[in-house]
């Protein structure tokens, strides 16, 4: 899988996701006992490309606040 993320502005961002890029999505299941044997191979050959564009609302005015303790600046 391959993922790219672009931050366009403070509010806009875009993600590009590509799955099964090299056609390596294969799975083999084998089941057996004394009188039974079964082997199945699943291969998925399609690629998935997903583009996501997002916008963040209400991001204005949010700032990180420092935590005040009962000891003040003497903690460190």
ABEGO torsion letter per residue (X at the ends): XBBBBBBABAABBBBBBBBGAAGABBBBBBBBBAABBBBBBBBBABBBBBBBBBBBBGABGBBBBBBBBAAEAAAX
